[in-house]
Amino acid sequence: MNTLAHRVLDFLKEYRPFKDISYEDLLKISSQVKVLNFEKNQTVFQINDSLHDSFYIIASGVVNLSIISDAEETLLNKCYIGDIFGLRPFFAKNNYQMTAKAREESILYAIPIESFKPFVLHNEKVLEYLLESFAKNSRNGYDSDLANNVLSDSVTFNDKQQDLLFFQNLIYNKQVVDIPMNTTIKDAATALTQNMQDAAIVVENGFPVGIITDKLFRSKVVTGKISANQNVSEIMASPVITVLENISVAEAQLIMLKNNVSYLCVTLDGTNKSEVKGIISEHDLVVAQSNSPGVLLKEIKKAQTSRELKQVRDKMTDIIQSSIEKEIPLMHTQSLSGELTLAIIKRAIEQSILDYGSPPARFAWLSLGSQGRKEQLLLTDQDSMLVFEDVPESKYRDVKDYFVKLAKKTVATLEKIGYNSCPYNHMASNLHWCKSLSEWTKQYNNWMLNPAENLNSISSIFFDYELAYGEQNIEDILNENTFRNLKNNTVFFDYLGNEALKKPTPLNFFKKLTLEEDGEFKGKFDIKTKALSSLIDVARLMVMHLGIKGFNNTYLRYKQLALTDTVYAETYLACAQAFLFMSKLRTIEGLKNDSDGSYISVEELSKNDKEKLKENLELLKDLEEMVKDRFQLTQFS
């Protein structure tokens, strides 16, 4: 009796996906498991290491997973007993994209991929579990107690941001070579050579019945087993595995692995009884990884021109479009898009610095509005401010002139990428929004302590900012000053409260949506102004009122408010979901019409979405009552 194998089996059977494997099969797997001991800080694998022949489950101890971001090691997650990691060799061919290091003395079970794969291929539940875990980089959706955390080894930004590569639609080869069954092997080889393809679909009556590949030519024809004068039916692999053309990378990987094939045939309806549209190879899956968020981030950092940055932004649009179609949680998409957008802005600033030389003083470029809240999915306008450190008066003019030129260059670059200028000129290129730290401190003091005197210059977006480039310390000083000014500042909250409630009523007396009555958008609903803006404004108002720091994103603000202000927890949670739902409607509209998505066509919504939209808009009344109950809205009413 193999005591070690039984001990490993007793451990594995308590965790997914091993729970779904039969006792006999699990015993076979356990007998081939290697037990590895790691000392504290010892590396299991690191970024760019060649892939191992095993994946790992933690038997004892803790393992940290991290990536390198901006030359710094960033912790992604911690794996504890029962957690699986290192799944990349199962589904991808490129090297490891993160580092796994023992945080303390740890014992790992190394499970050989090749030994495990046969059991997975015959257990769809296990296969789908592993692929979903690898793709989503998230907690195990099957365990209600969330005890088992399975992590992907794909490039990611933090533990909440998923690598959306695995939800992108594949760009497949549409120049497919299809040949009749009665074609000779010699003629088929000639057709492949002339078309520079390495595989062809064999068809009968216009429908796919098999596939021939270079590998089949080598193994069956070149070896002399079958004559080149015989028909392709003698060497083809049949039946051919068919799929729909909107298949994702994840789905393609799953089907290839499940059927142990290297090619998929794309057909009109996904079956072998319809027209051939193209072919997908394993190589196509590898190429798809060139559009992964991690790779895009690298492309951004290497970009030398605005054109190159625009190409990355176009790829971002494809990812956003695909994630919407695949119904990936919008918060994940926003988070990913937000990080990539800030990286684009940072690179645009770096390009400007290359043109104008090193900055004469330390500074911070702060993105405002939707960019500052990391909510910008569409190519809407840019909002920004620039803060440079205080310098001697004799140097002030030259320093400011430099930063204004830098800002104008950067704004122009961002315009070329697709981010239009702010119609209200809330940009760092504006002399009024490019100032020294002391000037900005004075500006915020004036806005917050005397709002009535500054109605023409104050804008709420200046309280939603995120550092895109420069000194974190400068942003910290602004934050401290802002929250210091909030204490007992009833006048400022009176102003913010009225700003939040001054939007047009989205529902009329009969609970019908108030649509645009004339102009370019006649008959459409202004979801930005009449719905989303109110949700954004109230979330900002309440986190500032309650002194909640570190949350810019509207969804996250409402989630945090529900934990802090429990009296209205139910309302806050409902608003968080309403914000995501309406943001999705706006994004879909914008992607469909290449616009900012502000005006949606209600007629084109499904009956369910129409009702859900009205229900969400009803929440605005609850928010209005809450704001009126919390604040004495008098002076600015």
C-alpha positions in Angstrom: 0.0 0.0 0.0 1.4 3.4 -1.0 0.9 5.3 2.3 2.1 8.6 0.7 -0.4 8.4 -2.2 -3.3 7.7 0.2 -2.2 10.6 2.4 -2.1 12.9 -0.6 -5.5 11.6 -1.8 -7.1 12.2 1.6 -5.9 15.8 1.3 -6.9 16.4 -2.3 -10.4 15.1 -2.0 -11.3 17.9 0.3 -10.7 20.6 -2.4 -12.0 21.5 -5.8 -11.6 20.3 -8.5 -10.4 17.0 -7.0 -13.8 16.6 -5.3 -15.2 15.9 -8.7 -12.8 13.1 -9.6 -13.5 9.4 -8.8 -11.6 7.7 -6.0 -9.8 5.4 -8.3 -8.7 8.2 -10.6 -7.7 10.4 -7.7 -5.5 7.6 -6.3 -3.7 7.3 -9.7 -3.1 11.0 -9.7 -2.0 11.0 -6.1 0.6 8.3 -6.7 2.4 10.6 -9.1 2.3 13.7 -7.0 5.6 15.1 -5.9 5.9 16.5 -2.4 8.1 19.7 -2.4 9.4 21.6 0.6 10.1 25.3 0.3 11.9 27.5 2.8 10.7 31.0 3.7 11.3 33.4 0.7 12.2 30.5 -1.6 10.9 31.0 -5.2 8.6 28.4 -6.8 8.8 30.1 -10.2 9.3 33.7 -11.3 8.3 35.9 -14.2 9.6 34.7 -17.6 10.6 31.3 -16.2 9.9 28.4 -18.5 6.7 26.6 -17.7 6.9 23.7 -15.3 5.5 20.3 -16.0 3.2 20.6 -12.9 0.8 22.8 -11.2 0.6 23.2 -7.5 -1.7 22.9 -4.5 -0.6 24.2 -1.1 -0.5 21.4 1.6 0.8 23.8 4.3 2.2 27.3 4.5 1.6 30.4 2.4 2.7 31.4 -1.1 2.7 35.0 -2.4 2.0 35.7 -6.1 3.4 39.0 -7.4 4.2 40.8 -10.6 6.6 43.6 -11.5 4.9 46.9 -12.2 6.8 50.1 -12.8 10.0 48.4 -11.6 8.4 47.5 -8.3 7.2 44.1 -7.1 3.4 44.2 -6.6 1.7 41.6 -4.5 -1.3 40.1 -6.3 -2.5 37.6 -3.8 -1.7 35.1 -1.1 -2.4 31.4 -1.4 -3.2 29.4 1.6 -3.8 25.7 2.3 -5.9 24.1 -0.4 -5.3 26.9 -2.9 -4.2 26.0 -6.4 -1.8 28.1 -8.5 0.5 27.7 -11.5 -2.2 26.7 -14.0 -0.5 28.5 -16.9 1.2 25.3 -18.3 -2.3 23.8 -18.6 -3.7 26.5 -21.0 -0.9 28.7 -22.3 2.5 28.3 -24.0 4.3 31.4 -23.1 6.4 31.7 -19.9 5.2 32.5 -16.4 3.8 36.0 -16.1 4.1 36.3 -12.3 6.3 35.2 -9.4 5.4 32.6 -6.8 7.4 32.7 -3.6 6.9 31.0 -0.3 6.0 33.5 2.4 6.9 31.0 5.1 8.0 27.4 5.3 5.6 25.6 2.9 4.8 22.2 1.6 3.5 22.0 -2.0 2.0 19.1 -3.9 3.2 19.2 -7.5 0.7 17.6 -9.8 2.1 16.6 -13.2 0.2 18.2 -16.1 0.5 15.2 -18.4 -0.7 12.7 -15.7 -3.6 14.9 -14.7 -4.7 15.8 -18.2 -6.3 12.5 -19.2 -8.6 12.5 -16.2 -9.5 16.1 -17.0 -10.4 15.4 -20.6 -13.0 12.9 -19.5 -14.4 15.1 -16.8 -16.0 18.2 -18.2 -16.9 19.6 -14.8 -13.2 19.5 -13.7 -12.0 20.9 -17.1 -14.5 23.8 -17.0 -13.6 24.5 -13.4 -9.9 24.7 -14.2 -10.3 26.9 -17.3 -12.8 29.2 -15.6 -10.4 29.6 -12.7 -7.4 30.3 -15.0 -9.5 32.7 -17.1 -11.2 34.7 -14.3 -8.3 34.8 -11.8 -11.0 34.9 -9.2 -12.3 33.0 -6.2 -13.8 29.6 -6.7 -17.4 30.2 -7.8 -18.4 26.6 -6.9 -17.5 26.7 -3.2 -20.2 28.6 -1.3 -17.8 29.1 1.6 -15.2 30.6 -0.7 -12.6 28.4 0.9 -10.7 27.5 -2.2 -9.0 30.3 -4.0 -7.7 29.3 -7.5 -5.4 31.8 -9.2 -4.4 32.4 -12.8 -0.8 33.0 -13.7 -1.8 35.6 -16.3 -0.7 39.2 -16.3 -3.0 41.3 -14.2 -2.9 44.6 -12.3 -4.2 43.5 -9.0 -6.3 40.8 -7.3 -9.6 42.3 -8.5 -8.7 43.0 -12.1 -9.2 40.1 -14.4 -7.1 39.5 -17.5 -9.9 40.0 -20.1 -7.8 38.3 -22.8 -9.7 35.1 -22.1 -13.0 36.7 -22.8 -12.0 38.4 -26.1 -13.4 37.1 -29.3 -10.8 35.4 -31.4 -9.6 36.9 -34.7 -9.6 33.7 -36.8 -8.2 32.9 -40.2 -10.9 33.6 -42.8 -8.7 32.7 -45.8 -9.5 29.0 -45.2 -8.6 26.4 -47.8 -11.5 24.0 -48.3 -11.2 21.0 -50.6 -13.6 18.3 -51.8 -13.3 14.8 -50.4 -12.3 13.4 -53.9 -9.2 15.7 -54.1 -5.9 13.9 -54.2 -3.4 14.3 -51.4 -0.9 15.7 -53.9 -3.4 18.4 -55.1 -4.3 19.2 -51.6 -0.7 19.7 -50.7 -0.3 22.0 -53.7 -3.3 24.1 -52.7 -1.9 24.5 -49.1 1.5 25.5 -50.5 0.0 28.1 -52.9 -2.2 29.6 -50.2 0.6 29.4 -47.6 -1.6 27.6 -45.1 -0.8 24.7 -42.9 -4.3 23.2 -42.7 -7.3 22.7 -44.9 -10.9 21.8 -44.3 -12.3 18.8 -46.2 -15.9 19.4 -47.4 -18.7 17.3 -48.8 -21.7 19.0 -50.3 -20.3 22.3 -49.0 -20.2 21.1 -45.4 -17.0 20.3 -43.3 -16.3 16.6 -42.8 -12.7 16.6 -41.9 -9.3 18.4 -41.7 -5.9 17.8 -43.1 -2.7 19.3 -41.6 1.0 19.5 -42.1 1.4 17.0 -39.3 -0.9 14.5 -41.0 1.1 14.9 -44.3 4.4 14.2 -42.4 3.1 11.2 -40.4 1.1 9.5 -43.1 2.4 10.6 -46.5 6.1 11.5 -46.1 6.7 8.3 -44.2 5.4 6.4 -47.2 2.4 4.9 -45.4 -0.1 6.4 -47.9 0.4 7.4 -51.5 0.1 11.1 -52.5 -2.1 9.9 -55.3 -4.9 8.7 -53.0 -7.8 10.9 -51.9 -7.5 13.2 -48.8 -10.2 11.1 -47.1 -7.5 8.6 -46.5 -5.5 10.9 -44.2 -8.0 13.5 -42.9 -8.9 13.7 -39.2 -12.7 13.3 -38.9 -15.0 14.5 -37.7 -13.8 18.1 -37.7 -14.7 20.1 -34.5 -16.9 23.1 -35.4 -17.6 26.3 -33.5 -19.3 29.7 -34.0 -17.3 32.6 -35.1 -17.8 34.7 -31.9 -16.0 32.2 -29.8 -13.7 33.5 -27.1 -10.1 32.5 -26.4 -11.3 30.7 -23.3 -13.9 28.7 -25.1 -11.5 27.8 -27.9 -9.0 26.6 -25.4 -11.6 24.5 -23.6 -12.8 22.9 -26.8 -9.3 22.1 -28.1 -8.3 20.6 -24.8 -11.5 18.6 -24.4 -11.2 17.1 -27.9 -7.4 16.9 -28.0 -7.1 18.8 -31.3 -5.0 21.7 -32.6 -7.5 23.2 -35.0 -11.2 24.2 -35.0 -13.4 24.9 -38.0 -15.6 28.0 -37.8 -19.0 27.6 -39.4 -22.0 29.8 -39.9 -24.1 28.2 -37.1 -21.3 26.4 -35.3 -22.3 22.9 -36.6 -20.9 20.7 -39.3 -24.1 21.2 -41.3 -23.4 24.8 -42.3 -21.1 26.9 -44.4 -17.4 27.0 -43.5 -16.3 30.5 -42.4 -12.7 30.0 -41.3 -10.3 28.0 -39.2 -8.7 28.5 -35.7 -5.3 27.1 -34.9 -3.4 26.9 -31.6 -1.1 29.6 -33.1 -4.2 31.9 -33.2 -4.6 31.5 -29.4 -1.0 32.5 -28.9 -1.4 35.5 -31.1 -4.5 36.5 -29.2 -2.3 36.9 -26.1 -0.7 39.9 -27.9 -3.9 41.8 -27.0 -3.9 40.8 -23.4 -4.0 43.8 -20.9 -0.5 42.9 -19.7 0.9 43.0 -23.2 -1.0 46.3 -23.9 0.6 47.8 -20.9 4.0 46.9 -22.2 3.1 48.4 -25.6 2.1 51.6 -23.9 5.4 51.9 -22.1 7.3 51.4 -25.3 5.2 53.6 -27.5 7.1 56.5 -29.2 4.3 58.2 -31.0 0.6 59.2 -30.5 -0.2 56.8 -33.4 1.2 53.9 -31.4 -0.8 54.9 -28.4 -3.9 55.2 -30.5 -3.4 51.7 -31.7 -3.3 50.4 -28.1 -6.5 52.4 -27.3 -8.2 50.8 -30.3 -7.3 47.4 -28.9 -8.8 48.5 -25.6 -12.0 49.2 -27.3 -12.0 45.7 -28.7 -11.5 44.3 -25.2 -14.3 46.4 -23.8 -16.6 45.5 -26.6 -15.9 41.8 -26.1 -16.3 41.9 -22.3 -19.7 43.6 -22.7 -20.7 40.8 -25.1 -19.4 38.1 -22.8 -21.2 39.8 -19.8 -18.1 40.1 -17.8 -18.8 42.2 -14.6 -18.6 45.9 -15.6 -16.5 46.8 -12.5 -13.7 44.5 -13.7 -13.8 46.1 -17.1 -13.8 49.6 -15.7 -10.9 48.7 -13.4 -8.8 47.4 -16.3 -9.7 50.2 -18.6 -8.9 52.7 -15.9 -5.4 51.4 -15.3 -4.7 51.3 -19.1 -6.1 54.8 -19.6 -3.8 56.2 -16.8 -0.9 54.4 -18.4 -1.7 56.0 -21.8 -1.8 59.4 -20.1 1.4 58.8 -18.3 3.1 57.8 -21.6 1.8 60.9 -23.4 3.3 63.0 -20.6 6.6 61.2 -20.9 6.6 61.8 -24.7 6.1 65.5 -24.0 9.0 65.5 -21.5 11.2 63.9 -24.2 10.4 66.9 -26.4 10.8 69.7 -23.8 13.5 68.3 -21.6 13.5 67.4 -17.9 10.9 69.3 -15.8 12.4 72.2 -13.8 10.4 71.2 -10.7 8.6 68.2 -9.3 5.0 68.0 -10.3 1.8 65.9 -10.4 -0.6 65.4 -13.3 -4.0 64.6 -11.9 -6.7 63.1 -14.1 -10.2 64.4 -13.3 -13.8 63.3 -13.8 -14.4 59.9 -15.2 -10.7 59.3 -15.8 -10.0 60.2 -12.2 -12.8 57.8 -11.1 -11.5 55.1 -13.4 -14.9 54.9 -15.0 -14.1 55.9 -18.6 -14.9 53.0 -21.0 -15.7 55.1 -24.0 -13.6 57.8 -25.7 -15.1 60.7 -23.9 -13.4 64.0 -23.2 -10.3 64.5 -21.1 -10.2 66.5 -17.8 -7.0 67.2 -15.9 -5.0 69.6 -13.7 -1.3 70.1 -13.1 0.3 70.9 -9.8 4.0 71.8 -9.6 6.0 72.3 -6.4 6.5 75.8 -5.0 9.6 77.5 -6.5 11.3 80.9 -5.8 9.4 83.8 -7.3 12.4 84.5 -9.6 11.9 81.1 -11.2 8.1 81.0 -11.1 7.3 82.4 -14.6 9.8 80.1 -16.4 8.6 77.0 -14.5 5.0 77.7 -15.2 5.7 78.4 -18.9 7.4 75.0 -19.1 4.5 73.2 -17.6 1.9 75.0 -19.7 3.8 74.0 -22.8 4.1 70.4 -21.5 0.4 70.3 -20.8 -0.6 71.7 -24.2 1.6 69.1 -25.9 0.2 66.3 -23.8 -3.4 67.4 -24.3 -2.8 67.5 -28.1 -1.3 64.0 -28.0 -4.4 62.7 -26.1 -6.6 64.4 -28.6 -4.9 62.5 -31.4 -5.4 59.3 -29.5 -9.2 60.0 -29.3 -9.7 61.8 -26.0 -11.4 65.1 -27.0 -10.7 68.3 -25.2 -13.0 69.2 -22.3 -15.7 71.6 -23.6 -15.4 73.6 -20.4 -11.6 73.7 -20.7 -11.0 71.8 -17.5 -7.5 70.8 -18.6 -3.9 71.2 -17.4 -3.2 73.2 -20.6 -5.5 76.0 -19.3 -3.4 78.6 -17.4 -6.0 78.5 -14.6 -5.6 74.8 -14.0 -1.8 74.7 -14.2 -0.6 76.1 -10.9 1.9 75.7 -8.0 1.0 73.7 -5.0 0.4 76.7 -2.8 -1.8 78.3 -5.5 -3.9 75.1 -5.8 -4.2 74.9 -2.0 -5.4 78.5 -1.9 -7.8 77.7 -4.8 -9.3 74.7 -3.0 -9.6 76.7 0.2 -11.5 79.4 -1.7 -13.8 77.0 -3.4 -14.6 75.1 -0.2 -14.8 77.9 2.3 -16.5 80.5 0.0 -18.5 78.5 -2.6 -21.1 81.3 -3.1 -18.3 83.6 -4.4 -16.9 81.0 -6.8 -19.9 79.5 -8.6 -18.5 80.3 -12.0 -15.2 78.5 -11.4 -15.9 75.6 -9.1 -16.7 72.2 -10.6 -17.3 69.0 -8.7 -14.9 67.1 -11.0 -12.0 68.8 -9.2 -12.8 66.6 -6.2 -12.5 63.4 -8.3 -8.8 63.2 -9.1 -6.2 60.4 -9.6 -2.5 60.7 -10.0 -1.5 59.8 -13.6 2.1 61.0 -13.4 4.4 62.6 -10.9 4.8 63.0 -7.2 2.4 61.1 -5.0 3.3 63.5 -2.1 1.7 66.4 -4.0 -1.6 64.6 -4.3 -1.4 63.6 -0.6 -1.0 67.2 0.4 -4.0 68.2 -1.6 -6.0 65.4 -0.1 -5.1 66.4 3.5 -6.1 70.0 2.7 -9.4 69.0 1.2 -10.5 66.8 4.1 -9.3 69.4 6.6 -11.6 71.9 4.9 -14.6 69.5 5.1 -14.8 69.6 8.9 -17.9 71.4 10.0 -18.2 73.0 6.6 -22.0 73.2 6.3 -21.8 75.9 3.6 -19.8 73.7 1.3 -22.1 70.7 1.8 -25.1 72.9 1.2 -23.5 73.7 -2.2 -22.6 70.1 -3.0 -26.1 68.9 -2.0 -27.8 71.3 -4.2 -25.5 70.5 -7.1 -26.3 66.8 -6.7 -30.1 67.5 -6.8 -30.3 70.1 -9.5 -30.4 67.5 -12.4 -33.6 67.3 -14.4 -36.2 64.7 -13.2 -35.7 61.5 -15.2 -39.4 60.3 -14.7 -42.5 62.4 -15.2 -45.7 62.2 -13.2 -46.8 59.1 -15.0 -43.5 57.4 -14.3 -42.4 57.6 -17.9 -38.9 58.6 -19.0 -38.5 62.2 -19.9 -37.0 62.1 -23.4 -35.4 64.9 -25.4 -38.2 67.0 -27.1 -36.1 68.5 -29.9 -32.7 68.7 -31.4 -30.3 66.1 -32.6 -31.3 63.6 -29.9 -35.0 64.1 -30.0 -36.8 61.1 -28.6 -33.7 59.8 -26.7 -33.0 59.6 -23.0 -30.1 61.5 -21.6 -28.7 58.8 -19.3 -25.6 60.8 -18.4 -27.2 64.0 -17.2 -30.5 62.7 -15.9 -29.3 59.5 -14.2 -25.6 58.8 -13.9 -24.5 62.3 -12.9 -26.9 62.3 -10.0 -25.5 58.9 -8.8 -21.9 60.2 -9.2 -22.6 63.4 -7.4 -24.4 61.9 -4.4 -21.7 59.3 -3.9 -19.0 62.0 -3.9 -21.1 64.1 -1.5 -21.6 61.3 1.0 -18.0 60.0 1.1 -16.7 63.6 1.6 -19.4 64.1 4.3 -18.4 60.9 6.1 -14.7 61.5 5.7 -14.2 58.3 3.7 -10.8 58.5 1.9 -9.2 56.4 -0.9 -12.3 55.7 -2.9 -12.9 57.6 -6.2 -14.9 55.1 -8.2 -18.6 55.6 -7.8 -19.4 51.9 -7.5 -16.8 51.4 -4.8 -17.9 54.6 -3.0 -21.4 53.2 -2.7 -20.1 49.8 -1.5 -18.0 51.6 1.2 -20.9 53.8 2.1 -23.0 50.8 2.8 -20.4 49.5 5.3 -20.0 52.9 6.9 -23.4 54.5 6.9 -25.5 51.4 7.7 -28.8 53.3 8.1 -29.0 53.7 4.3 -27.0 50.5 3.5 -29.8 49.0 1.4 -30.1 52.2 -0.7 -26.3 52.5 -1.2 -26.1 48.9 -2.4 -29.0 49.4 -4.8 -27.3 52.5 -6.1 -24.0 50.6 -6.7 -25.8 48.1 -8.9 -27.9 50.8 -10.6 -24.7 52.7 -11.5 -23.2 49.6 -13.1 -26.4 48.8 -15.0 -26.8 52.3 -16.4 -23.1 52.6 -17.2 -23.4 49.4 -19.2 -26.4 50.8 -21.1 -24.4 53.9 -21.9 -21.3 51.9 -22.9 -23.4 49.7 -25.3 -24.9 52.8 -26.9 -21.5 54.4 -27.3 -19.8 51.4 -28.8 -22.7 50.8 -31.2 -22.8 54.4 -32.5 -19.2 55.5 -31.9 -20.3 58.2 -29.5 -20.0 59.1 -25.8 -23.2 57.1 -25.2 -25.0 59.9 -23.3 -28.2 59.6 -25.2 -29.7 56.1 -25.4 -32.5 54.9 -27.6 -35.1 53.6 -25.2 -37.1 52.0 -28.0 -34.1 49.7 -28.7 -34.0 48.4 -25.2 -35.5 45.1 -24.3 -38.7 45.1 -22.2 -36.7 43.8 -19.2 -34.0 46.5 -19.5 -36.7 49.3 -19.8 -38.4 48.1 -16.6 -35.0 47.8 -14.9 -34.0 51.3 -16.0 -37.2 52.8 -14.5 -36.7 50.9 -11.3 -33.2 52.2 -11.0 -34.3 55.7 -11.7 -36.8 55.4 -8.9 -33.7 55.2 -6.6 -32.9 58.8 -7.4 -35.9 59.8 -5.4 -34.6 57.9 -2.4 -31.3 59.6 -2.8 -32.9 63.0 -3.0 -34.8 62.3 0.3 -31.6 61.1 2.0 -29.7 64.2 1.0 -32.4 66.5 2.1 -32.7 64.6 5.4 -28.9 64.9 6.0 -28.2 68.4 4.9 -29.9 71.8 5.3 -30.1 72.8 1.7 -30.9 76.5 2.0 -28.4 79.0 0.6 -28.0 77.5 -2.8 -31.6 76.2 -3.3 
